[in-house]
């Protein structure tokens, strides 16, 4: 009789301590730090925070980030060694790195063009993340979904290595470790408006402010410096808005023609998906963006109220191979805009019908 080998199910969860991570970072000769493609505020903040922690401990480190990029977010890079990779014309790191740290993601699909290079170095890869889903991208992994941002996890790494959070600030208090940590924390909590902004996140924000973060100036640098073309693109998205799922979900879409007509860029869409949630009748919002070969889908939902359950958009996104958090997730669908919209509507209806059982 032939006995089939047991089926092993990978669990995306912590398999080492932050003390072990700290020890490996301190022992490294040269560290490469990377994150998901099209990095948002938490991804960029996490890369910069890791670089600054390494620098504070006299460990050579370099950040590699795959675009496209929001230029306003890159303003916080300062003098850190960051390599920007064009996904259409990728280039790869050399073999001088003895440690790789992947932050704010653990999904092969999100590291995209750098995935082959990372796969060859599995034993030398550390993964630090706060998302619920990921892959076996690293030999050592710390995953804490209780963190409001990945930078919140990196604060604990800095503490483990006894690095002052105010390290690296210039004369105006910019480009410090604390600023990088605050960028991730503030942007991933929607500047402390989202459900993941809990007492622990406010306590952490207070700690970062106490070592010199200039929150008003930082908000202006990141959120009040958009191009007019971005505003015009936002207008197009709102003009496309229709409601689905019994009127409780907003669906917006942007085609390639919308980008051509406005001069707006895909990397300028941060926050657009949240706009419809100002309406009290809406429980969730979805933005579909036409890209080369696929439709990028962004999901957002409101927290539950006494009279209204929340929509778990992470679960909906997972049906398309995507993921994220309960209230914020994303996916890619290889189809047309109209077909993707139909698939999303059906998935949401299934989710809502199931949750009402």
C-alpha positions as CSV (number, residue, x, y, z in Angstrom):
1,X,0.0,0.0,0.0
2,X,1.3,3.4,-1.0
3,X,1.2,6.0,1.8
4,X,0.8,9.6,0.7
5,X,3.1,12.1,2.4
6,X,1.3,14.3,4.9
7,X,0.0,17.6,3.6
8,X,1.7,20.5,5.3
9,X,-0.1,23.8,5.6
10,X,2.1,26.9,5.9
11,X,1.2,29.2,8.8
12,X,2.2,32.8,8.4
13,X,3.2,33.4,11.9
14,X,6.1,34.4,14.1
15,X,8.9,31.7,14.3
16,X,11.6,33.7,16.1
17,X,12.0,36.4,18.7
18,X,12.9,40.1,18.1
19,X,15.9,39.4,20.3
20,X,17.1,36.9,17.7
21,X,16.4,39.4,14.9
22,X,18.3,42.1,16.7
23,X,21.3,39.7,17.2
24,X,21.4,38.8,13.5
25,X,21.1,42.5,12.5
26,X,24.0,43.5,14.8
27,X,26.1,40.6,13.5
28,X,25.6,41.4,9.8
29,X,28.2,43.0,7.6
30,X,25.8,44.5,5.0
31,X,22.0,44.5,5.1
32,X,19.6,44.9,2.3
33,X,16.1,46.2,3.3
34,X,13.1,46.0,1.0
35,X,9.3,46.0,1.0
36,X,6.4,45.6,-1.3
37,X,6.3,47.3,-4.7
38,X,4.6,50.7,-5.0
39,X,5.5,51.4,-1.4
40,X,3.1,53.3,0.8
41,X,3.9,55.4,3.9
42,X,4.3,52.4,6.2
43,X,6.4,50.5,3.7
44,X,8.7,53.5,3.1
45,X,8.8,54.4,6.8
46,X,9.6,50.8,7.7
47,X,12.5,50.7,5.2
48,X,13.9,54.0,6.4
49,X,13.5,53.0,10.1
50,X,15.4,49.8,9.5
51,X,18.1,51.6,7.7
52,X,18.4,54.2,10.5
53,X,18.4,51.4,13.2
54,X,21.3,49.7,11.3
55,X,23.2,53.0,10.9
56,X,22.8,53.7,14.7
57,X,24.4,50.3,15.3
58,X,27.2,50.9,12.8
59,X,25.8,48.2,10.5
60,X,26.1,49.0,6.7
61,X,22.6,48.9,5.1
62,X,20.9,49.8,1.8
63,X,17.2,50.1,1.0
64,X,15.8,48.7,-2.3
65,X,12.3,49.8,-3.2
66,X,10.4,48.9,-6.4
67,X,8.2,51.7,-7.8
68,X,6.1,53.5,-8.8
69,X,6.5,55.9,-6.0
70,X,4.5,58.8,-4.5
71,X,7.1,61.6,-4.7
72,X,5.7,63.3,-1.6
73,X,6.5,60.2,0.5
74,X,10.1,60.0,-0.9
75,X,10.6,63.5,0.6
76,X,11.3,61.8,4.0
77,X,14.2,59.7,2.6
78,X,16.8,62.4,3.3
79,X,20.3,61.1,3.0
80,X,19.6,57.4,3.5
81,X,21.0,55.0,0.9
82,X,17.9,54.0,-1.1
83,X,17.9,52.4,-4.5
84,X,14.8,53.0,-6.5
85,X,13.9,50.2,-8.9
86,X,11.9,50.7,-12.1
87,X,9.7,47.6,-12.5
88,X,9.8,48.0,-16.3
89,X,13.6,48.1,-16.4
90,X,14.6,46.2,-13.2
91,X,18.1,45.8,-12.0
92,X,19.3,43.6,-9.1
93,X,21.5,43.9,-6.0
94,X,25.0,42.3,-6.0
95,X,26.1,39.5,-3.8
96,X,27.7,41.7,-1.0
97,X,24.6,41.5,1.3
98,X,24.8,38.9,4.0
99,X,21.3,39.7,5.5
100,X,18.0,40.7,3.8
101,X,15.2,42.3,5.8
102,X,11.7,42.3,4.2
103,X,9.3,44.7,5.9
104,X,5.6,45.4,5.7
105,X,4.9,42.4,3.5
106,X,5.5,38.7,3.4
107,X,3.9,37.9,0.0
108,X,5.9,36.8,-3.0
109,X,3.5,38.6,-5.3
110,X,4.3,41.9,-3.6
111,X,8.0,41.8,-3.8
112,X,7.6,41.2,-7.6
113,X,10.9,41.8,-9.6
114,X,13.2,41.2,-6.6
115,X,11.5,37.9,-5.8
116,X,14.0,35.7,-7.7
117,X,17.0,37.4,-6.0
118,X,15.3,37.0,-2.5
119,X,14.4,33.3,-3.2
120,X,18.1,32.5,-3.7
121,X,18.9,33.8,-0.2
122,X,16.1,32.2,1.9
123,X,18.3,31.3,4.8
124,X,19.6,34.9,5.1
125,X,16.1,36.6,4.9
126,X,14.2,38.1,7.9
127,X,10.6,39.0,7.5
128,X,9.0,41.7,9.8
129,X,5.3,42.3,9.2
130,X,1.9,43.1,10.7
131,X,-0.4,41.6,8.0
132,X,-2.4,38.4,8.5
133,X,-1.4,36.7,5.3
134,X,1.9,36.0,3.7
135,X,4.3,33.3,2.3
136,X,7.4,31.5,3.4
137,X,9.5,34.4,2.1
138,X,12.1,34.2,4.9
139,X,13.7,31.7,7.2
140,X,13.1,34.0,10.3
141,X,9.8,35.8,10.7
142,X,8.1,38.1,13.2
143,X,4.4,38.8,12.4
144,X,2.3,40.8,14.8
145,X,-1.2,41.7,13.5
146,X,-1.9,43.7,16.6
147,X,0.4,46.4,15.4
148,X,-1.3,49.4,13.8
149,X,1.7,49.6,11.4
150,X,4.8,47.8,10.6
151,X,6.8,50.7,12.0
152,X,5.1,50.0,15.4
153,X,6.8,46.6,15.3
154,X,10.2,48.2,14.4
155,X,10.0,50.4,17.5
156,X,10.4,47.2,19.5
157,X,13.4,46.2,17.4
158,X,15.0,49.6,18.1
159,X,14.3,49.1,21.8
160,X,15.9,45.6,21.6
161,X,19.0,47.1,20.0
162,X,18.9,50.1,22.5
163,X,18.7,52.7,19.7
164,X,17.5,56.2,20.7
165,X,14.3,56.9,18.7
166,X,15.5,60.5,18.2
167,X,18.6,59.2,16.4
168,X,19.6,60.9,13.1
169,X,17.6,64.1,13.3
170,X,18.8,67.2,11.4
171,X,18.7,70.7,12.9
172,X,15.0,71.0,12.1
173,X,14.1,67.6,13.7
174,X,13.7,65.9,10.3
175,X,15.0,62.6,9.0
176,X,15.2,61.0,12.5
177,X,14.4,57.4,13.3
178,X,11.3,58.7,15.1
179,X,10.1,60.5,12.0
180,X,10.4,57.4,9.8
181,X,8.5,55.4,12.5
182,X,5.8,58.1,12.7
183,X,5.3,58.2,8.9
184,X,4.4,54.6,8.9
185,X,2.2,54.8,12.0
186,X,0.3,57.9,10.9
187,X,-0.3,56.9,7.3
188,X,-1.4,53.3,8.1
189,X,-3.9,54.5,10.7
190,X,-5.2,57.2,8.3
191,X,-3.6,59.9,10.5
192,X,-5.2,58.2,13.5
193,X,-8.7,58.0,12.1
194,X,-8.9,54.3,11.3
195,X,-10.0,51.4,13.6
196,X,-6.3,50.3,14.0
197,X,-5.6,53.6,15.8
198,X,-6.0,52.2,19.3
199,X,-4.7,53.3,22.7
200,X,-1.4,51.7,22.0
201,X,-0.9,53.6,18.7
202,X,-1.7,56.9,20.4
203,X,0.8,56.0,23.2
204,X,3.4,55.3,20.6
205,X,2.7,58.5,18.7
206,X,3.1,60.4,22.0
207,X,6.5,58.8,22.5
208,X,7.6,59.7,19.0
209,X,6.4,63.3,19.4
210,X,8.3,63.5,22.7
211,X,11.6,62.9,20.9
212,X,11.1,65.6,18.3
213,X,8.7,64.6,15.5
214,X,7.1,67.7,14.1
215,X,3.6,66.3,13.3
216,X,2.1,69.5,11.7
217,X,5.1,70.1,9.5
218,X,5.3,66.4,8.6
219,X,1.6,66.3,7.7
220,X,2.1,69.3,5.4
221,X,5.1,67.7,3.7
222,X,3.2,64.5,3.0
223,X,-0.5,65.3,2.6
224,X,-0.7,69.0,1.5
225,X,1.7,68.9,-1.5
226,X,-0.2,67.0,-4.2
227,X,-0.2,68.1,-7.8
228,X,-3.4,69.5,-9.3
229,X,-3.4,66.6,-11.7
230,X,-4.0,64.3,-8.7
231,X,-7.1,66.4,-7.7
232,X,-8.4,66.1,-11.2
233,X,-8.0,62.3,-11.1
234,X,-9.8,62.2,-7.8
235,X,-12.7,64.1,-9.5
236,X,-12.8,61.5,-12.2
237,X,-13.0,58.7,-9.6
238,X,-15.8,60.3,-7.8
239,X,-17.7,61.0,-11.0
240,X,-17.7,57.2,-11.7
241,X,-19.1,56.3,-8.3
242,X,-22.1,54.0,-8.1
243,X,-23.4,51.9,-5.3
244,X,-23.6,48.1,-5.2
245,X,-24.6,45.4,-2.7
246,X,-27.9,47.0,-1.8
247,X,-26.5,50.5,-1.7
248,X,-24.0,50.0,1.1
249,X,-20.8,49.8,-0.9
250,X,-19.4,52.5,-3.2
251,X,-17.7,51.3,-6.4
252,X,-15.4,53.7,-8.4
253,X,-13.2,53.1,-11.3
254,X,-10.4,54.8,-13.3
255,X,-9.4,53.8,-16.8
256,X,-6.3,54.5,-18.8
257,X,-8.2,57.3,-20.5
258,X,-8.8,59.0,-17.2
259,X,-5.1,59.1,-16.5
260,X,-4.4,60.3,-20.0
261,X,-7.0,63.1,-19.8
262,X,-5.9,64.4,-16.4
263,X,-2.2,63.8,-16.4
264,X,-2.6,62.0,-13.1
265,X,-0.4,59.1,-12.1
266,X,-1.3,55.7,-10.6
267,X,1.0,56.4,-7.7
268,X,-1.0,59.5,-6.8
269,X,-4.1,57.6,-5.7
270,X,-3.4,57.1,-2.0
271,X,-6.5,57.9,0.0
272,X,-8.9,58.3,-3.0
273,X,-10.7,55.0,-2.1
274,X,-11.6,56.4,1.3
275,X,-13.5,59.5,0.0
276,X,-16.9,57.8,-0.3
277,X,-16.9,56.6,3.3
278,X,-17.9,60.1,4.3
279,X,-21.5,59.1,3.4
280,X,-23.2,57.5,6.4
281,X,-25.1,55.0,4.3
282,X,-21.9,53.4,3.0
283,X,-20.2,50.6,4.8
284,X,-17.3,50.0,2.3
285,X,-15.7,51.5,-0.7
286,X,-13.9,49.9,-3.7
287,X,-11.6,51.5,-6.3
288,X,-10.7,49.8,-9.5
289,X,-7.8,51.0,-11.5
290,X,-6.9,49.9,-15.0
291,X,-3.3,48.9,-15.4
292,X,-1.2,47.0,-17.9
293,X,-2.6,43.4,-18.0
294,X,-4.7,43.7,-14.8
295,X,-7.1,45.7,-12.7
296,X,-5.8,46.9,-9.4
297,X,-8.5,46.8,-6.7
298,X,-8.4,48.7,-3.4
299,X,-10.9,47.9,-0.6
300,X,-11.8,50.0,2.5
301,X,-14.5,49.5,5.1
302,X,-15.8,51.1,8.2
303,X,-15.7,49.7,11.7
304,X,-18.7,47.9,13.1
305,X,-21.4,49.9,14.9
306,X,-24.2,48.6,17.2
307,X,-26.6,48.7,14.2
308,X,-24.2,47.7,11.5
309,X,-21.6,44.9,11.1
310,X,-18.3,45.6,9.4
311,X,-17.5,44.2,6.0
312,X,-14.2,42.2,6.2
313,X,-12.6,43.4,3.0
314,X,-9.5,41.3,3.7
315,X,-11.7,38.2,3.3
316,X,-13.2,39.6,0.1
317,X,-9.7,40.4,-1.3
318,X,-8.4,37.0,-0.5
319,X,-10.9,35.4,-3.0
320,X,-8.9,37.2,-5.7
321,X,-5.5,36.2,-4.3
322,X,-5.1,39.5,-2.4
323,X,-5.2,40.5,1.2
324,X,-4.4,43.1,3.8
325,X,-6.5,43.9,6.9
326,X,-10.2,43.7,7.9
327,X,-10.7,47.4,6.9
328,X,-8.1,47.8,4.2
329,X,-7.0,45.4,1.6
330,X,-6.1,45.1,-2.1
331,X,-6.0,42.6,-5.0
332,X,-5.2,42.4,-8.7
333,X,-7.7,40.9,-11.2
334,X,-6.6,39.9,-14.7
335,X,-9.6,41.1,-16.6
336,X,-11.4,44.2,-18.0
337,X,-12.7,47.0,-15.8
338,X,-16.3,45.9,-16.4
339,X,-15.7,42.3,-15.7
340,X,-13.6,43.1,-12.6
341,X,-16.5,45.2,-11.3
342,X,-18.9,42.3,-11.8
343,X,-16.6,39.9,-10.0
344,X,-16.2,42.3,-7.1
345,X,-19.9,42.9,-6.9
346,X,-20.6,39.1,-6.8
347,X,-17.9,38.5,-4.2
348,X,-19.3,41.3,-1.9
349,X,-22.8,40.0,-2.2
350,X,-21.6,36.5,-1.3
351,X,-19.7,37.9,1.7
352,X,-22.7,40.0,2.9
353,X,-25.2,37.1,2.5
354,X,-22.8,34.8,4.4
355,X,-22.3,37.3,7.2
356,X,-26.1,37.7,7.6
357,X,-26.7,34.0,8.2
